[in-house]
Amino acid sequence: MKSSVVSLFIDFYDSYSYNIVHYLTKVNKEKPIVVKADDICYDDFMKYYYDKIDNIVISPGYGNPMLNDKKEKICYRIIKE
């Protein structure tokens, strides 16, 4: 039985992102993989992370999330998969 969980944390530059990372580390018993939103695309996600993670945590980011085109595009494709 697996004793730890590997999370992928997509950071949309929120002011408390690393608080979330800290809590994920405690809960999962393993530090999450942290990727800046500007540094990931769908193809990279599939190539480097898809088979290595158990879940994805998406930071809320600053401002109105409904107005963030990049967040909508990358998150929708990843969640859809």
N, CA, C and O atoms as a Maestro MAE file, in Angstrom:
{
 s_m_m2io_version
 :::
 2.0.0
}

f_m_ct {
 s_m_title
 :::
 protein
 m_atom[324] {
  # First column is atom index #
  i_m_mmod_type
  r_m_x_coord
  r_m_y_coord
  r_m_z_coord
  i_m_residue_number
  s_m_chain_name
  s_m_pdb_residue_name
  s_m_pdb_atom_name
  i_m_atomic_number
  :::
  1 25 0.830 -1.185 0.000 1 A "MET " " N  " 7
  2 3 0.000 0.000 0.000 1 A "MET " " CA " 6
  3 2 0.873 1.247 0.000 1 A "MET " " C  " 6
  4 15 1.839 1.336 0.758 1 A "MET " " O  " 8
  5 25 0.540 2.185 -0.830 2 A "LYS " " N  " 7
  6 3 1.302 3.427 -0.943 2 A "LYS " " CA " 6
  7 2 1.033 4.308 0.278 2 A "LYS " " C  " 6
  8 15 -0.120 4.537 0.642 2 A "LYS " " O  " 8
  9 25 2.094 4.797 0.902 3 A "SER " " N  " 7
  10 3 1.923 5.592 2.121 3 A "SER " " CA " 6
  11 2 1.963 7.090 1.889 3 A "SER " " C  " 6
  12 15 1.681 7.862 2.806 3 A "SER " " O  " 8
  13 25 2.304 7.513 0.692 4 A "SER " " N  " 7
  14 3 2.331 8.947 0.408 4 A "SER " " CA " 6
  15 2 1.593 9.226 -0.900 4 A "SER " " C  " 6
  16 15 1.365 8.333 -1.716 4 A "SER " " O  " 8
  17 25 1.236 10.477 -1.066 5 A "VAL " " N  " 7
  18 3 0.501 10.915 -2.246 5 A "VAL " " CA " 6
  19 2 1.332 11.981 -2.944 5 A "VAL " " C  " 6
  20 15 1.876 12.876 -2.297 5 A "VAL " " O  " 8
  21 25 1.427 11.884 -4.257 6 A "VAL " " N  " 7
  22 3 2.176 12.873 -5.025 6 A "VAL " " CA " 6
  23 2 1.179 13.819 -5.697 6 A "VAL " " C  " 6
  24 15 0.363 13.407 -6.522 6 A "VAL " " O  " 8
  25 25 1.267 15.091 -5.324 7 A "SER " " N  " 7
  26 3 0.407 16.116 -5.910 7 A "SER " " CA " 6
  27 2 1.207 16.967 -6.880 7 A "SER " " C  " 6
  28 15 2.398 17.205 -6.683 7 A "SER " " O  " 8
  29 25 0.543 17.416 -7.918 8 A "LEU " " N  " 7
  30 3 1.098 18.439 -8.798 8 A "LEU " " CA " 6
  31 2 0.396 19.732 -8.428 8 A "LEU " " C  " 6
  32 15 -0.830 19.823 -8.509 8 A "LEU " " O  " 8
  33 25 1.165 20.734 -8.021 9 A "PHE " " N  " 7
  34 3 0.613 22.033 -7.641 9 A "PHE " " CA " 6
  35 2 0.914 23.018 -8.756 9 A "PHE " " C  " 6
  36 15 2.077 23.333 -9.010 9 A "PHE " " O  " 8
  37 25 -0.124 23.508 -9.425 10 A "ILE " " N  " 7
  38 3 0.047 24.504 -10.480 10 A "ILE " " CA " 6
  39 2 -0.133 25.873 -9.849 10 A "ILE " " C  " 6
  40 15 -1.220 26.226 -9.391 10 A "ILE " " O  " 8
  41 25 0.941 26.632 -9.832 11 A "ASP " " N  " 7
  42 3 0.985 27.916 -9.130 11 A "ASP " " CA " 6
  43 2 0.641 29.066 -10.069 11 A "ASP " " C  " 6
  44 15 1.371 29.357 -11.016 11 A "ASP " " O  " 8
  45 25 -0.472 29.705 -9.789 12 A "PHE " " N  " 7
  46 3 -0.888 30.891 -10.533 12 A "PHE " " CA " 6
  47 2 -0.524 32.159 -9.764 12 A "PHE " " C  " 6
  48 15 -1.248 33.154 -9.803 12 A "PHE " " O  " 8
  49 25 0.596 32.107 -9.073 13 A "TYR " " N  " 7
  50 3 1.199 33.272 -8.413 13 A "TYR " " CA " 6
  51 2 0.305 33.883 -7.341 13 A "TYR " " C  " 6
  52 15 0.217 35.104 -7.209 13 A "TYR " " O  " 8
  53 25 -0.343 33.034 -6.592 14 A "ASP " " N  " 7
  54 3 -1.141 33.522 -5.484 14 A "ASP " " CA " 6
  55 2 -0.232 33.830 -4.303 14 A "ASP " " C  " 6
  56 15 0.823 33.212 -4.154 14 A "ASP " " O  " 8
  57 25 -0.625 34.764 -3.474 15 A "SER " " N  " 7
  58 3 0.228 35.179 -2.358 15 A "SER " " CA " 6
  59 2 0.391 34.088 -1.303 15 A "SER " " C  " 6
  60 15 1.351 34.130 -0.534 15 A "SER " " O  " 8
  61 25 -0.496 33.136 -1.244 16 A "TYR " " N  " 7
  62 3 -0.366 32.086 -0.236 16 A "TYR " " CA " 6
  63 2 -0.126 30.698 -0.837 16 A "TYR " " C  " 6
  64 15 -0.438 29.688 -0.206 16 A "TYR " " O  " 8
  65 25 0.412 30.646 -2.026 17 A "SER " " N  " 7
  66 3 0.689 29.361 -2.668 17 A "SER " " CA " 6
  67 2 1.554 28.455 -1.801 17 A "SER " " C  " 6
  68 15 1.278 27.262 -1.677 17 A "SER " " O  " 8
  69 25 2.586 29.010 -1.208 18 A "TYR " " N  " 7
  70 3 3.482 28.146 -0.442 18 A "TYR " " CA " 6
  71 2 2.903 27.726 0.896 18 A "TYR " " C  " 6
  72 15 3.392 26.771 1.499 18 A "TYR " " O  " 8
  73 25 1.876 28.412 1.380 19 A "ASN " " N  " 7
  74 3 1.140 27.897 2.535 19 A "ASN " " CA " 6
  75 2 0.423 26.613 2.131 19 A "ASN " " C  " 6
  76 15 0.417 25.634 2.877 19 A "ASN " " O  " 8
  77 25 -0.172 26.626 0.956 20 A "ILE " " N  " 7
  78 3 -0.857 25.435 0.454 20 A "ILE " " CA " 6
  79 2 0.143 24.302 0.229 20 A "ILE " " C  " 6
  80 15 -0.128 23.153 0.577 20 A "ILE " " O  " 8
  81 25 1.288 24.624 -0.350 21 A "VAL " " N  " 7
  82 3 2.333 23.618 -0.567 21 A "VAL " " CA " 6
  83 2 2.764 23.010 0.766 21 A "VAL " " C  " 6
  84 15 2.955 21.798 0.863 21 A "VAL " " O  " 8
  85 25 2.916 23.835 1.776 22 A "HIS " " N  " 7
  86 3 3.303 23.353 3.109 22 A "HIS " " CA " 6
  87 2 2.259 22.366 3.646 22 A "HIS " " C  " 6
  88 15 2.617 21.299 4.145 22 A "HIS " " O  " 8
  89 25 0.991 22.714 3.547 23 A "TYR " " N  " 7
  90 3 -0.064 21.825 4.031 23 A "TYR " " CA " 6
  91 2 -0.138 20.535 3.213 23 A "TYR " " C  " 6
  92 15 -0.355 19.460 3.771 23 A "TYR " " O  " 8
  93 25 0.035 20.635 1.922 24 A "LEU " " N  " 7
  94 3 0.040 19.426 1.094 24 A "LEU " " CA " 6
  95 2 1.170 18.490 1.506 24 A "LEU " " C  " 6
  96 15 0.993 17.272 1.546 24 A "LEU " " O  " 8
  97 25 2.323 19.058 1.811 25 A "THR " " N  " 7
  98 3 3.463 18.250 2.247 25 A "THR " " CA " 6
  99 2 3.123 17.491 3.521 25 A "THR " " C  " 6
  100 15 3.442 16.309 3.648 25 A "THR " " O  " 8
  101 25 2.478 18.165 4.459 26 A "LYS " " N  " 7
  102 3 2.103 17.515 5.717 26 A "LYS " " CA " 6
  103 2 1.059 16.426 5.498 26 A "LYS " " C  " 6
  104 15 1.186 15.324 6.032 26 A "LYS " " O  " 8
  105 25 0.043 16.728 4.724 27 A "VAL " " N  " 7
  106 3 -1.054 15.782 4.519 27 A "VAL " " CA " 6
  107 2 -0.616 14.593 3.664 27 A "VAL " " C  " 6
  108 15 -0.950 13.449 3.970 27 A "VAL " " O  " 8
  109 25 0.125 14.865 2.604 28 A "ASN " " N  " 7
  110 3 0.517 13.818 1.656 28 A "ASN " " CA " 6
  111 2 1.744 13.026 2.077 28 A "ASN " " C  " 6
  112 15 2.021 11.956 1.533 28 A "ASN " " O  " 8
  113 25 2.481 13.558 3.053 29 A "LYS " " N  " 7
  114 3 3.739 12.949 3.498 29 A "LYS " " CA " 6
  115 2 4.808 12.980 2.407 29 A "LYS " " C  " 6
  116 15 5.762 12.203 2.430 29 A "LYS " " O  " 8
  117 25 4.630 13.882 1.464 30 A "GLU " " N  " 7
  118 3 5.603 14.089 0.391 30 A "GLU " " CA " 6
  119 2 5.386 15.482 -0.187 30 A "GLU " " C  " 6
  120 15 4.253 15.931 -0.356 30 A "GLU " " O  " 8
  121 25 6.497 16.159 -0.488 31 A "LYS " " N  " 7
  122 3 6.391 17.500 -1.053 31 A "LYS " " CA " 6
  123 2 5.793 17.420 -2.453 31 A "LYS " " C  " 6
  124 15 6.199 16.575 -3.251 31 A "LYS " " O  " 8
  125 25 4.832 18.290 -2.759 32 A "PRO " " N  " 7
  126 3 4.252 18.261 -4.102 32 A "PRO " " CA " 6
  127 2 5.225 18.776 -5.158 32 A "PRO " " C  " 6
  128 15 6.179 19.489 -4.849 32 A "PRO " " O  " 8
  129 25 4.972 18.413 -6.376 33 A "ILE " " N  " 7
  130 3 5.706 18.971 -7.509 33 A "ILE " " CA " 6
  131 2 5.069 20.328 -7.786 33 A "ILE " " C  " 6
  132 15 3.867 20.411 -8.038 33 A "ILE " " O  " 8
  133 25 5.866 21.387 -7.741 34 A "VAL " " N  " 7
  134 3 5.346 22.739 -7.948 34 A "VAL " " CA " 6
  135 2 5.773 23.231 -9.323 34 A "VAL " " C  " 6
  136 15 6.955 23.221 -9.663 34 A "VAL " " O  " 8
  137 25 4.797 23.658 -10.101 35 A "VAL " " N  " 7
  138 3 5.056 24.163 -11.441 35 A "VAL " " CA " 6
  139 2 4.360 25.514 -11.576 35 A "VAL " " C  " 6
  140 15 3.176 25.646 -11.264 35 A "VAL " " O  " 8
  141 25 5.094 26.503 -12.037 36 A "LYS " " N  " 7
  142 3 4.495 27.810 -12.314 36 A "LYS " " CA " 6
  143 2 3.588 27.673 -13.535 36 A "LYS " " C  " 6
  144 15 3.923 26.975 -14.493 36 A "LYS " " O  " 8
  145 25 2.460 28.332 -13.491 37 A "ALA " " N  " 7
  146 3 1.479 28.217 -14.572 37 A "ALA " " CA " 6
  147 2 2.062 28.590 -15.924 37 A "ALA " " C  " 6
  148 15 1.687 28.014 -16.946 37 A "ALA " " O  " 8
  149 25 2.970 29.542 -15.934 38 A "ASP " " N  " 7
  150 3 3.579 29.962 -17.201 38 A "ASP " " CA " 6
  151 2 4.556 28.938 -17.759 38 A "ASP " " C  " 6
  152 15 4.961 29.028 -18.918 38 A "ASP " " O  " 8
  153 25 4.936 27.965 -16.936 39 A "ASP " " N  " 7
  154 3 5.943 26.987 -17.340 39 A "ASP " " CA " 6
  155 2 5.357 25.634 -17.726 39 A "ASP " " C  " 6
  156 15 6.106 24.683 -17.954 39 A "ASP " " O  " 8
  157 25 4.052 25.531 -17.802 40 A "ILE " " N  " 7
  158 3 3.452 24.239 -18.132 40 A "ILE " " CA " 6
  159 2 2.438 24.413 -19.263 40 A "ILE " " C  " 6
  160 15 1.703 25.398 -19.333 40 A "ILE " " O  " 8
  161 25 2.434 23.435 -20.124 41 A "CYS " " N  " 7
  162 3 1.408 23.369 -21.164 41 A "CYS " " CA " 6
  163 2 0.854 21.945 -21.124 41 A "CYS " " C  " 6
  164 15 1.395 21.082 -20.431 41 A "CYS " " O  " 8
  165 25 -0.176 21.716 -21.836 42 A "TYR " " N  " 7
  166 3 -0.822 20.412 -21.813 42 A "TYR " " CA " 6
  167 2 0.131 19.291 -22.228 42 A "TYR " " C  " 6
  168 15 0.166 18.242 -21.584 42 A "TYR " " O  " 8
  169 25 0.891 19.499 -23.281 43 A "ASP " " N  " 7
  170 3 1.816 18.459 -23.754 43 A "ASP " " CA " 6
  171 2 2.869 18.129 -22.708 43 A "ASP " " C  " 6
  172 15 3.199 16.959 -22.515 43 A "ASP " " O  " 8
  173 25 3.403 19.146 -22.027 44 A "ASP " " N  " 7
  174 3 4.375 18.904 -20.952 44 A "ASP " " CA " 6
  175 2 3.727 18.149 -19.801 44 A "ASP " " C  " 6
  176 15 4.331 17.243 -19.225 44 A "ASP " " O  " 8
  177 25 2.506 18.522 -19.469 45 A "PHE " " N  " 7
  178 3 1.786 17.821 -18.404 45 A "PHE " " CA " 6
  179 2 1.690 16.335 -18.721 45 A "PHE " " C  " 6
  180 15 2.000 15.494 -17.877 45 A "PHE " " O  " 8
  181 25 1.267 16.015 -19.926 46 A "MET " " N  " 7
  182 3 1.117 14.613 -20.312 46 A "MET " " CA " 6
  183 2 2.461 13.891 -20.348 46 A "MET " " C  " 6
  184 15 2.552 12.729 -19.952 46 A "MET " " O  " 8
  185 25 3.486 14.560 -20.813 47 A "LYS " " N  " 7
  186 3 4.801 13.929 -20.967 47 A "LYS " " CA " 6
  187 2 5.517 13.723 -19.629 47 A "LYS " " C  " 6
  188 15 6.088 12.660 -19.388 47 A "LYS " " O  " 8
  189 25 5.488 14.726 -18.770 48 A "TYR " " N  " 7
  190 3 6.322 14.697 -17.566 48 A "TYR " " CA " 6
  191 2 5.582 14.366 -16.271 48 A "TYR " " C  " 6
  192 15 6.209 13.899 -15.320 48 A "TYR " " O  " 8
  193 25 4.299 14.588 -16.204 49 A "TYR " " N  " 7
  194 3 3.622 14.497 -14.911 49 A "TYR " " CA " 6
  195 2 2.470 13.499 -14.841 49 A "TYR " " C  " 6
  196 15 2.228 12.928 -13.778 49 A "TYR " " O  " 8
  197 25 1.777 13.280 -15.905 50 A "TYR " " N  " 7
  198 3 0.526 12.514 -15.882 50 A "TYR " " CA " 6
  199 2 0.652 11.174 -15.155 50 A "TYR " " C  " 6
  200 15 -0.184 10.855 -14.310 50 A "TYR " " O  " 8
  201 25 1.661 10.404 -15.464 51 A "ASP " " N  " 7
  202 3 1.822 9.075 -14.863 51 A "ASP " " CA " 6
  203 2 2.522 9.091 -13.511 51 A "ASP " " C  " 6
  204 15 2.663 8.042 -12.882 51 A "ASP " " O  " 8
  205 25 2.958 10.248 -13.057 52 A "LYS " " N  " 7
  206 3 3.745 10.324 -11.826 52 A "LYS " " CA " 6
  207 2 2.986 10.923 -10.650 52 A "LYS " " C  " 6
  208 15 3.497 10.943 -9.531 52 A "LYS " " O  " 8
  209 25 1.776 11.411 -10.888 53 A "ILE " " N  " 7
  210 3 1.053 12.108 -9.828 53 A "ILE " " CA " 6
  211 2 -0.252 11.402 -9.491 53 A "ILE " " C  " 6
  212 15 -0.794 10.626 -10.279 53 A "ILE " " O  " 8
  213 25 -0.736 11.703 -8.283 54 A "ASP " " N  " 7
  214 3 -2.013 11.161 -7.836 54 A "ASP " " CA " 6
  215 2 -3.144 12.178 -7.947 54 A "ASP " " C  " 6
  216 15 -4.309 11.811 -8.093 54 A "ASP " " O  " 8
  217 25 -2.786 13.461 -7.876 55 A "ASN " " N  " 7
  218 3 -3.810 14.500 -7.960 55 A "ASN " " CA " 6
  219 2 -3.186 15.825 -8.378 55 A "ASN " " C  " 6
  220 15 -1.965 15.976 -8.422 55 A "ASN " " O  " 8
  221 25 -4.052 16.769 -8.680 56 A "ILE " " N  " 7
  222 3 -3.623 18.105 -9.096 56 A "ILE " " CA " 6
  223 2 -4.296 19.123 -8.191 56 A "ILE " " C  " 6
  224 15 -5.494 19.040 -7.921 56 A "ILE " " O  " 8
  225 25 -3.511 20.078 -7.731 57 A "VAL " " N  " 7
  226 3 -4.043 21.200 -6.961 57 A "VAL " " CA " 6
  227 2 -3.715 22.458 -7.755 57 A "VAL " " C  " 6
  228 15 -2.562 22.694 -8.117 57 A "VAL " " O  " 8
  229 25 -4.734 23.255 -8.019 58 A "ILE " " N  " 7
  230 3 -4.567 24.467 -8.809 58 A "ILE " " CA " 6
  231 2 -4.754 25.663 -7.896 58 A "ILE " " C  " 6
  232 15 -5.809 25.823 -7.281 58 A "ILE " " O  " 8
  233 25 -3.734 26.502 -7.805 59 A "SER " " N  " 7
  234 3 -3.866 27.676 -6.939 59 A "SER " " CA " 6
  235 2 -4.881 28.639 -7.538 59 A "SER " " C  " 6
  236 15 -5.044 28.701 -8.757 59 A "SER " " O  " 8
  237 25 -5.561 29.387 -6.679 60 A "PRO " " N  " 7
  238 3 -6.585 30.294 -7.190 60 A "PRO " " CA " 6
  239 2 -6.023 31.472 -7.968 60 A "PRO " " C  " 6
  240 15 -6.709 32.029 -8.825 60 A "PRO " " O  " 8
  241 25 -4.794 31.858 -7.685 61 A "GLY " " N  " 7
  242 3 -4.221 33.014 -8.367 61 A "GLY " " CA " 6
  243 2 -4.824 34.311 -7.870 61 A "GLY " " C  " 6
  244 15 -5.713 34.314 -7.018 61 A "GLY " " O  " 8
  245 25 -4.343 35.385 -8.396 62 A "TYR " " N  " 7
  246 3 -4.816 36.700 -7.974 62 A "TYR " " CA " 6
  247 2 -5.917 37.177 -8.913 62 A "TYR " " C  " 6
  248 15 -6.031 36.691 -10.039 62 A "TYR " " O  " 8
  249 25 -6.698 38.092 -8.469 63 A "GLY " " N  " 7
  250 3 -7.738 38.665 -9.314 63 A "GLY " " CA " 6
  251 2 -8.899 37.716 -9.535 63 A "GLY " " C  " 6
  252 15 -9.077 36.750 -8.793 63 A "GLY " " O  " 8
  253 25 -9.668 37.991 -10.533 64 A "ASN " " N  " 7
  254 3 -10.844 37.210 -10.869 64 A "ASN " " CA " 6
  255 2 -10.433 36.018 -11.734 64 A "ASN " " C  " 6
  256 15 -9.971 36.209 -12.859 64 A "ASN " " O  " 8
  257 25 -10.594 34.784 -11.224 65 A "PRO " " N  " 7
  258 3 -10.161 33.615 -11.992 65 A "PRO " " CA " 6
  259 2 -10.920 33.447 -13.307 65 A "PRO " " C  " 6
  260 15 -10.419 32.807 -14.232 65 A "PRO " " O  " 8
  261 25 -12.104 34.007 -13.398 66 A "MET " " N  " 7
  262 3 -12.885 33.896 -14.627 66 A "MET " " CA " 6
  263 2 -12.293 34.736 -15.758 66 A "MET " " C  " 6
  264 15 -12.643 34.554 -16.924 66 A "MET " " O  " 8
  265 25 -11.396 35.656 -15.405 67 A "LEU " " N  " 7
  266 3 -10.794 36.522 -16.414 67 A "LEU " " CA " 6
  267 2 -9.398 36.070 -16.823 67 A "LEU " " C  " 6
  268 15 -8.735 36.753 -17.604 67 A "LEU " " O  " 8
  269 25 -8.944 34.938 -16.311 68 A "ASN " " N  " 7
  270 3 -7.603 34.438 -16.580 68 A "ASN " " CA " 6
  271 2 -7.674 33.390 -17.693 68 A "ASN " " C  " 6
  272 15 -7.969 32.224 -17.430 68 A "ASN " " O  " 8
  273 25 -7.408 33.798 -18.920 69 A "ASP " " N  " 7
  274 3 -7.506 32.883 -20.064 69 A "ASP " " CA " 6
  275 2 -6.564 31.697 -19.962 69 A "ASP " " C  " 6
  276 15 -6.947 30.575 -20.292 69 A "ASP " " O  " 8
  277 25 -5.325 31.928 -19.505 70 A "LYS " " N  " 7
  278 3 -4.347 30.844 -19.417 70 A "LYS " " CA " 6
  279 2 -4.830 29.781 -18.438 70 A "LYS " " C  " 6
  280 15 -4.742 28.585 -18.718 70 A "LYS " " O  " 8
  281 25 -5.339 30.219 -17.293 71 A "LYS " " N  " 7
  282 3 -5.821 29.263 -16.299 71 A "LYS " " CA " 6
  283 2 -6.958 28.433 -16.884 71 A "LYS " " C  " 6
  284 15 -6.997 27.213 -16.723 71 A "LYS " " O  " 8
  285 25 -7.858 29.090 -17.547 72 A "GLU " " N  " 7
  286 3 -9.001 28.385 -18.111 72 A "GLU " " CA " 6
  287 2 -8.553 27.345 -19.134 72 A "GLU " " C  " 6
  288 15 -9.054 26.220 -19.130 72 A "GLU " " O  " 8
  289 25 -7.634 27.701 -19.994 73 A "LYS " " N  " 7
  290 3 -7.201 26.791 -21.059 73 A "LYS " " CA " 6
  291 2 -6.441 25.582 -20.525 73 A "LYS " " C  " 6
  292 15 -6.792 24.445 -20.842 73 A "LYS " " O  " 8
  293 25 -5.409 25.810 -19.722 74 A "ILE " " N  " 7
  294 3 -4.598 24.686 -19.236 74 A "ILE " " CA " 6
  295 2 -5.397 23.821 -18.269 74 A "ILE " " C  " 6
  296 15 -5.324 22.594 -18.337 74 A "ILE " " O  " 8
  297 25 -6.146 24.431 -17.385 75 A "CYS " " N  " 7
  298 3 -6.895 23.662 -16.395 75 A "CYS " " CA " 6
  299 2 -7.998 22.838 -17.044 75 A "CYS " " C  " 6
  300 15 -8.205 21.681 -16.680 75 A "CYS " " O  " 8
  301 25 -8.693 23.416 -17.985 76 A "TYR " " N  " 7
  302 3 -9.768 22.688 -18.651 76 A "TYR " " CA " 6
  303 2 -9.235 21.450 -19.363 76 A "TYR " " C  " 6
  304 15 -9.822 20.373 -19.261 76 A "TYR " " O  " 8
  305 25 -8.148 21.595 -20.068 77 A "ARG " " N  " 7
  306 3 -7.592 20.441 -20.804 77 A "ARG " " CA " 6
  307 2 -7.107 19.357 -19.860 77 A "ARG " " C  " 6
  308 15 -7.323 18.170 -20.105 77 A "ARG " " O  " 8
  309 25 -6.446 19.766 -18.774 78 A "ILE " " N  " 7
  310 3 -5.933 18.775 -17.827 78 A "ILE " " CA " 6
  311 2 -7.081 18.062 -17.128 78 A "ILE " " C  " 6
  312 15 -7.070 16.836 -17.014 78 A "ILE " " O  " 8
  313 25 -8.053 18.800 -16.667 79 A "ILE " " N  " 7
  314 3 -9.177 18.194 -15.952 79 A "ILE " " CA " 6
  315 2 -9.988 17.298 -16.891 79 A "ILE " " C  " 6
  316 15 -10.449 16.231 -16.487 79 A "ILE " " O  " 8
  317 25 -10.155 17.720 -18.103 80 A "LYS " " N  " 7
  318 3 -10.906 16.937 -19.086 80 A "LYS " " CA " 6
  319 2 -10.262 15.573 -19.308 80 A "LYS " " C  " 6
  320 15 -10.962 14.576 -19.484 80 A "LYS " " O  " 8
  321 25 -8.933 15.526 -19.300 81 A "GLU " " N  " 7
  322 3 -8.187 14.297 -19.532 81 A "GLU " " CA " 6
  323 2 -8.417 13.357 -18.376 81 A "GLU " " C  " 6
  324 15 -7.879 12.250 -18.364 81 A "GLU " " O  " 8
  :::
 }
 m_bond[323] {
  # First column is bond index #
  i_m_from
  i_m_to
  i_m_order
  :::
  1 1 2 1
  2 2 3 1
  3 3 4 2
  4 3 5 1
  5 5 6 1
  6 6 7 1
  7 7 8 2
  8 7 9 1
  9 9 10 1
  10 10 11 1
  11 11 12 2
  12 11 13 1
  13 13 14 1
  14 14 15 1
  15 15 16 2
  16 15 17 1
  17 17 18 1
  18 18 19 1
  19 19 20 2
  20 19 21 1
  21 21 22 1
  22 22 23 1
  23 23 24 2
  24 23 25 1
  25 25 26 1
  26 26 27 1
  27 27 28 2
  28 27 29 1
  29 29 30 1
  30 30 31 1
  31 31 32 2
  32 31 33 1
  33 33 34 1
  34 34 35 1
  35 35 36 2
  36 35 37 1
  37 37 38 1
  38 38 39 1
  39 39 40 2
  40 39 41 1
  41 41 42 1
  42 42 43 1
  43 43 44 2
  44 43 45 1
  45 45 46 1
  46 46 47 1
  47 47 48 2
  48 47 49 1
  49 49 50 1
  50 50 51 1
  51 51 52 2
  52 51 53 1
  53 53 54 1
  54 54 55 1
  55 55 56 2
  56 55 57 1
  57 57 58 1
  58 58 59 1
  59 59 60 2
  60 59 61 1
  61 61 62 1
  62 62 63 1
  63 63 64 2
  64 63 65 1
  65 65 66 1
  66 66 67 1
  67 67 68 2
  68 67 69 1
  69 69 70 1
  70 70 71 1
  71 71 72 2
  72 71 73 1
  73 73 74 1
  74 74 75 1
  75 75 76 2
  76 75 77 1
  77 77 78 1
  78 78 79 1
  79 79 80 2
  80 79 81 1
  81 81 82 1
  82 82 83 1
  83 83 84 2
  84 83 85 1
  85 85 86 1
  86 86 87 1
  87 87 88 2
  88 87 89 1
  89 89 90 1
  90 90 91 1
  91 91 92 2
  92 91 93 1
  93 93 94 1
  94 94 95 1
  95 95 96 2
  96 95 97 1
  97 97 98 1
  98 98 99 1
  99 99 100 2
  100 99 101 1
  101 101 102 1
  102 102 103 1
  103 103 104 2
  104 103 105 1
  105 105 106 1
  106 106 107 1
  107 107 108 2
  108 107 109 1
  109 109 110 1
  110 110 111 1
  111 111 112 2
  112 111 113 1
  113 113 114 1
  114 114 115 1
  115 115 116 2
  116 115 117 1
  117 117 118 1
  118 118 119 1
  119 119 120 2
  120 119 121 1
  121 121 122 1
  122 122 123 1
  123 123 124 2
  124 123 125 1
  125 125 126 1
  126 126 127 1
  127 127 128 2
  128 127 129 1
  129 129 130 1
  130 130 131 1
  131 131 132 2
  132 131 133 1
  133 133 134 1
  134 134 135 1
  135 135 136 2
  136 135 137 1
  137 137 138 1
  138 138 139 1
  139 139 140 2
  140 139 141 1
  141 141 142 1
  142 142 143 1
  143 143 144 2
  144 143 145 1
  145 145 146 1
  146 146 147 1
  147 147 148 2
  148 147 149 1
  149 149 150 1
  150 150 151 1
  151 151 152 2
  152 151 153 1
  153 153 154 1
  154 154 155 1
  155 155 156 2
  156 155 157 1
  157 157 158 1
  158 158 159 1
  159 159 160 2
  160 159 161 1
  161 161 162 1
  162 162 163 1
  163 163 164 2
  164 163 165 1
  165 165 166 1
  166 166 167 1
  167 167 168 2
  168 167 169 1
  169 169 170 1
  170 170 171 1
  171 171 172 2
  172 171 173 1
  173 173 174 1
  174 174 175 1
  175 175 176 2
  176 175 177 1
  177 177 178 1
  178 178 179 1
  179 179 180 2
  180 179 181 1
  181 181 182 1
  182 182 183 1
  183 183 184 2
  184 183 185 1
  185 185 186 1
  186 186 187 1
  187 187 188 2
  188 187 189 1
  189 189 190 1
  190 190 191 1
  191 191 192 2
  192 191 193 1
  193 193 194 1
  194 194 195 1
  195 195 196 2
  196 195 197 1
  197 197 198 1
  198 198 199 1
  199 199 200 2
  200 199 201 1
  201 201 202 1
  202 202 203 1
  203 203 204 2
  204 203 205 1
  205 205 206 1
  206 206 207 1
  207 207 208 2
  208 207 209 1
  209 209 210 1
  210 210 211 1
  211 211 212 2
  212 211 213 1
  213 213 214 1
  214 214 215 1
  215 215 216 2
  216 215 217 1
  217 217 218 1
  218 218 219 1
  219 219 220 2
  220 219 221 1
  221 221 222 1
  222 222 223 1
  223 223 224 2
  224 223 225 1
  225 225 226 1
  226 226 227 1
  227 227 228 2
  228 227 229 1
  229 229 230 1
  230 230 231 1
  231 231 232 2
  232 231 233 1
  233 233 234 1
  234 234 235 1
  235 235 236 2
  236 235 237 1
  237 237 238 1
  238 238 239 1
  239 239 240 2
  240 239 241 1
  241 241 242 1
  242 242 243 1
  243 243 244 2
  244 243 245 1
  245 245 246 1
  246 246 247 1
  247 247 248 2
  248 247 249 1
  249 249 250 1
  250 250 251 1
  251 251 252 2
  252 251 253 1
  253 253 254 1
  254 254 255 1
  255 255 256 2
  256 255 257 1
  257 257 258 1
  258 258 259 1
  259 259 260 2
  260 259 261 1
  261 261 262 1
  262 262 263 1
  263 263 264 2
  264 263 265 1
  265 265 266 1
  266 266 267 1
  267 267 268 2
  268 267 269 1
  269 269 270 1
  270 270 271 1
  271 271 272 2
  272 271 273 1
  273 273 274 1
  274 274 275 1
  275 275 276 2
  276 275 277 1
  277 277 278 1
  278 278 279 1
  279 279 280 2
  280 279 281 1
  281 281 282 1
  282 282 283 1
  283 283 284 2
  284 283 285 1
  285 285 286 1
  286 286 287 1
  287 287 288 2
  288 287 289 1
  289 289 290 1
  290 290 291 1
  291 291 292 2
  292 291 293 1
  293 293 294 1
  294 294 295 1
  295 295 296 2
  296 295 297 1
  297 297 298 1
  298 298 299 1
  299 299 300 2
  300 299 301 1
  301 301 302 1
  302 302 303 1
  303 303 304 2
  304 303 305 1
  305 305 306 1
  306 306 307 1
  307 307 308 2
  308 307 309 1
  309 309 310 1
  310 310 311 1
  311 311 312 2
  312 311 313 1
  313 313 314 1
  314 314 315 1
  315 315 316 2
  316 315 317 1
  317 317 318 1
  318 318 319 1
  319 319 320 2
  320 319 321 1
  321 321 322 1
  322 322 323 1
  323 323 324 2
  :::
 }
}
